[in-house]
Amino acid sequence: MAKYLLLWELDRDKIPDDAKARSEGWAMMLEMVKQDIQAGFHSDWGSFVGEMRGYTVSEGEPVELAKTMQRFTPFVSFEVHPVMSVDQTLEVARSIA
């Protein structure tokens, strides 16, 4: 199963000026993140303090990852980085010789 580091950022142009609406929208998205964590799709999630961005570590198939990210469109943009474990990286290193 593939592992990904996602860097996410809220679209400031889509954030409501009204504090109540902003709070409700943010809470709704965070509940969706919690559901994904409980389902085992995300192994870690964090928000950078004082910023409107953060990170997620996810495992799964690319199509499932894309479907999950689409749920947050157009409010969140993602930068996706597939990552390898130390054992996978060691396999690559050994294949050089």
LUMLOVEX-768586 format. One record per atom (N, C-alpha, C): residue in three letters; atom name; z, x, y. Coordinates in steps of 0.02 Angstrom, whole numbers, padded with zeros to 5 digits. Example, Ala and Ser with C-alpha at 12.3 -4.5 7.8 and 13.67 -1.06 7.14 Angstrom:
  res  atom       z       x       y
  ALA     N   00390   00660  -00284
  ALA    CA   00390   00615  -00225
  ALA     C   00390   00660  -00165
  SER     N   00354   00642  -00112
  SER    CA   00357   00684  -00053
  SER     C   00394   00645   00002
***
This chain:
  res  atom       z       x       y
  MET     N   00000   00043  -00059
  MET    CA   00000   00000   00000
  MET     C   00000   00045   00062
  ALA     N  -00041   00028   00109
  ALA    CA  -00048   00068   00170
  ALA     C   00011   00056   00217
  LYS     N   00026   00107   00256
  LYS    CA   00080   00104   00305
  LYS     C   00051   00118   00373
  TYR     N   00077   00083   00423
  TYR    CA   00050   00088   00491
  TYR     C   00106   00094   00542
  LEU     N   00093   00134   00593
  LEU    CA   00134   00135   00653
  LEU     C   00095   00096   00706
  LEU     N   00125   00043   00731
  LEU    CA   00093   00003   00784
  LEU     C   00131   00015   00848
  LEU     N   00096   00032   00901
  LEU    CA   00125   00035   00967
  LEU     C   00103  -00029   01002
  TRP     N   00149  -00069   01025
  TRP    CA   00132  -00133   01056
  TRP     C   00152  -00133   01130
  GLU     N   00116  -00174   01168
  GLU    CA   00131  -00181   01239
  GLU     C   00115  -00252   01261
  LEU     N   00162  -00282   01297
  LEU    CA   00150  -00348   01325
  LEU     C   00100  -00344   01381
  ASP     N   00058  -00395   01387
  ASP    CA   00010  -00399   01442
  ASP     C   00047  -00428   01502
  ARG     N   00061  -00387   01551
  ARG    CA   00100  -00409   01610
  ARG     C   00066  -00466   01648
  ASP     N   00001  -00471   01644
  ASP    CA  -00035  -00525   01677
  ASP     C  -00023  -00593   01644
  LYS     N   00001  -00592   01582
  LYS    CA   00012  -00654   01544
  LYS     C   00086  -00675   01545
  ILE     N   00129  -00634   01574
  ILE    CA   00201  -00649   01576
  ILE     C   00214  -00698   01633
  PRO     N   00244  -00756   01617
  PRO    CA   00258  -00805   01670
  PRO     C   00307  -00779   01722
  ASP     N   00297  -00800   01784
  ASP    CA   00345  -00782   01837
  ASP     C   00410  -00820   01829
  ASP     N   00406  -00881   01803
  ASP    CA   00465  -00923   01793
  ASP     C   00509  -00893   01738
  ALA     N   00572  -00880   01755
  ALA    CA   00618  -00847   01708
  ALA     C   00628  -00887   01644
  LYS     N   00633  -00953   01650
  LYS    CA   00644  -00994   01590
  LYS     C   00584  -00990   01544
  ALA     N   00524  -00997   01571
  ALA    CA   00463  -00993   01531
  ALA     C   00456  -00924   01500
  ARG     N   00473  -00872   01538
  ARG    CA   00469  -00803   01513
  ARG     C   00518  -00794   01455
  SER     N   00578  -00819   01462
  SER    CA   00629  -00814   01410
  SER     C   00608  -00851   01346
  GLU     N   00581  -00911   01354
  GLU    CA   00559  -00950   01297
  GLU     C   00502  -00917   01259
  GLY     N   00454  -00890   01296
  GLY    CA   00397  -00857   01264
  GLY     C   00417  -00794   01227
  TRP     N   00460  -00755   01258
  TRP    CA   00484  -00692   01227
  TRP     C   00524  -00708   01165
  ALA     N   00569  -00758   01169
  ALA    CA   00610  -00778   01112
  ALA     C   00565  -00803   01054
  MET     N   00513  -00840   01069
  MET    CA   00468  -00865   01018
  MET     C   00434  -00807   00981
  MET     N   00410  -00758   01019
  MET    CA   00378  -00700   00987
  MET     C   00428  -00660   00945
  LEU     N   00489  -00652   00970
  LEU    CA   00540  -00614   00933
  LEU     C   00559  -00650   00868
  GLU     N   00560  -00716   00869
  GLU    CA   00573  -00753   00807
  GLU     C   00517  -00741   00756
  MET     N   00456  -00736   00779
  MET    CA   00400  -00721   00734
  MET     C   00408  -00651   00705
  VAL     N   00430  -00603   00746
  VAL    CA   00442  -00535   00722
  VAL     C   00497  -00536   00670
  LYS     N   00551  -00573   00682
  LYS    CA   00606  -00576   00634
  LYS     C   00583  -00605   00568
  GLN     N   00540  -00655   00570
  GLN    CA   00512  -00684   00509
  GLN     C   00472  -00632   00470
  ASP     N   00432  -00592   00506
  ASP    CA   00393  -00540   00474
  ASP     C   00438  -00487   00442
  ILE     N   00493  -00470   00475
  ILE    CA   00540  -00421   00448
  ILE     C   00572  -00449   00385
  GLN     N   00594  -00512   00388
  GLN    CA   00626  -00544   00330
  GLN     C   00577  -00549   00271
  ALA     N   00513  -00558   00285
  ALA    CA   00462  -00562   00233
  ALA     C   00445  -00493   00205
  GLY     N   00471  -00440   00236
  GLY    CA   00459  -00372   00212
  GLY     C   00394  -00341   00238
  PHE     N   00362  -00374   00285
  PHE    CA   00300  -00347   00312
  PHE     C   00312  -00289   00360
  HIS     N   00365  -00294   00400
  HIS    CA   00385  -00240   00445
  HIS     C   00448  -00207   00418
  SER     N   00449  -00141   00415
  SER    CA   00510  -00106   00394
  SER     C   00551  -00083   00454
  ASP     N   00520  -00082   00512
  ASP    CA   00557  -00063   00573
  ASP     C   00520  -00093   00633
  TRP     N   00558  -00109   00684
  TRP    CA   00531  -00136   00746
  TRP     C   00578  -00116   00802
  GLY     N   00551  -00097   00859
  GLY    CA   00593  -00079   00916
  GLY     C   00558  -00091   00982
  SER     N   00599  -00103   01032
  SER    CA   00575  -00113   01100
  SER     C   00602  -00055   01142
  PHE     N   00558  -00022   01179
  PHE    CA   00580   00033   01222
  PHE     C   00620   00004   01280
  VAL     N   00679   00031   01290
  VAL    CA   00726   00006   01340
  VAL     C   00694   00008   01409
  GLY     N   00696  -00049   01443
  GLY    CA   00671  -00053   01512
  GLY     C   00595  -00056   01517
  GLU     N   00561  -00063   01461
  GLU    CA   00488  -00065   01462
  GLU     C   00465  -00129   01428
  MET     N   00403  -00145   01435
  MET    CA   00374  -00203   01403
  MET     C   00331  -00182   01344
  ARG     N   00356  -00132   01308
  ARG    CA   00319  -00106   01250
  ARG     C   00368  -00077   01199
  GLY     N   00341  -00062   01141
  GLY    CA   00383  -00036   01087
  GLY     C   00341  -00016   01027
  TYR     N   00372  -00019   00968
  TYR    CA   00338   00004   00907
  TYR     C   00356  -00042   00848
  THR     N   00314  -00039   00798
  THR    CA   00327  -00074   00735
  THR     C   00302  -00029   00679
  VAL     N   00339  -00026   00624
  VAL    CA   00315   00007   00563
  VAL     C   00302  -00048   00513
  SER     N   00240  -00052   00489
  SER    CA   00219  -00105   00444
  SER     C   00186  -00077   00381
  GLU     N   00191  -00115   00327
  GLU    CA   00157  -00096   00265
  GLU     C   00116  -00156   00242
  GLY     N   00056  -00142   00217
  GLY    CA   00015  -00195   00192
  GLY     C  -00058  -00177   00193
  GLU     N  -00098  -00228   00179
  GLU    CA  -00170  -00220   00180
  GLU     C  -00197  -00231   00251
  PRO     N  -00252  -00198   00268
  PRO    CA  -00279  -00203   00336
  PRO     C  -00292  -00275   00360
  VAL     N  -00319  -00317   00317
  VAL    CA  -00334  -00385   00337
  VAL     C  -00270  -00423   00353
  GLU     N  -00219  -00414   00313
  GLU    CA  -00155  -00448   00326
  GLU     C  -00124  -00424   00391
  LEU     N  -00130  -00359   00403
  LEU    CA  -00105  -00331   00466
  LEU     C  -00142  -00361   00525
  ALA     N  -00208  -00366   00520
  ALA    CA  -00248  -00394   00575
  ALA     C  -00229  -00467   00586
  LYS     N  -00218  -00505   00533
  LYS    CA  -00198  -00575   00540
  LYS     C  -00131  -00581   00576
  THR     N  -00085  -00538   00558
  THR    CA  -00019  -00539   00589
  THR     C  -00024  -00522   00663
  MET     N  -00063  -00472   00681
  MET    CA  -00070  -00453   00751
  MET     C  -00104  -00508   00791
  GLN     N  -00151  -00545   00762
  GLN    CA  -00186  -00598   00797
  GLN     C  -00139  -00654   00820
  ARG     N  -00083  -00662   00786
  ARG    CA  -00035  -00713   00805
  ARG     C  -00006  -00700   00875
  PHE     N  -00009  -00638   00897
  PHE    CA   00020  -00619   00962
  PHE     C  -00032  -00614   01018
  THR     N  -00095  -00625   01001
  THR    CA  -00148  -00623   01051
  THR     C  -00146  -00687   01092
  PRO     N  -00154  -00684   01157
  PRO    CA  -00174  -00629   01200
  PRO     C  -00115  -00596   01236
  PHE     N  -00055  -00608   01214
  PHE    CA   00004  -00586   01250
  PHE     C   00024  -00513   01236
  VAL     N   00003  -00488   01179
  VAL    CA   00022  -00420   01158
  VAL     C  -00041  -00382   01137
  SER     N  -00046  -00319   01158
  SER    CA  -00099  -00276   01133
  SER     C  -00067  -00223   01088
  PHE     N  -00106  -00201   01039
  PHE    CA  -00081  -00153   00989
  PHE     C  -00125  -00091   00986
  GLU     N  -00092  -00035   00974
  GLU    CA  -00126   00028   00957
  GLU     C  -00103   00042   00885
  VAL     N  -00150   00046   00838
  VAL    CA  -00134   00050   00767
  VAL     C  -00148   00120   00741
  HIS     N  -00098   00149   00706
  HIS    CA  -00105   00215   00676
  HIS     C  -00087   00212   00602
  PRO     N  -00136   00219   00557
  PRO    CA  -00119   00224   00486
  PRO     C  -00081   00290   00476
  VAL     N  -00029   00289   00435
  VAL    CA   00011   00349   00425
  VAL     C   00017   00365   00350
  MET     N   00028   00429   00336
  MET    CA   00038   00452   00267
  MET     C   00109   00476   00258
  SER     N   00134   00470   00197
  SER    CA   00201   00496   00180
  SER     C   00196   00572   00174
  VAL     N   00254   00603   00165
  VAL    CA   00254   00676   00156
  VAL     C   00218   00694   00092
  ASP     N   00227   00655   00039
  ASP    CA   00193   00670  -00024
  ASP     C   00117   00663  -00017
  GLN     N   00094   00613   00019
  GLN    CA   00022   00605   00030
  GLN     C  -00006   00663   00071
  THR     N   00032   00684   00121
  THR    CA   00010   00740   00164
  THR     C   00009   00804   00123
  LEU     N   00059   00814   00079
  LEU    CA   00061   00872   00035
  LEU     C   00000   00873  -00012
  GLU     N  -00019   00815  -00037
  GLU    CA  -00079   00811  -00079
  GLU     C  -00140   00834  -00041
  VAL     N  -00146   00814   00021
  VAL    CA  -00203   00837   00063
  VAL     C  -00199   00912   00074
  ALA     N  -00140   00937   00088
  ALA    CA  -00131   01009   00101
  ALA     C  -00150   01049   00038
  ARG     N  -00131   01025  -00020
  ARG    CA  -00146   01061  -00082
  ARG     C  -00221   01058  -00099
  SER     N  -00255   01006  -00075
  SER    CA  -00326   00999  -00092
  SER     C  -00370   01049  -00052
  ILE     N  -00341   01080  -00001
  ILE    CA  -00378   01126   00041
  ILE     C  -00400   01188   00001
  ALA     N  -00354   01211  -00041
  ALA    CA  -00368   01272  -00080
  ALA     C  -00412   01255  -00136
***
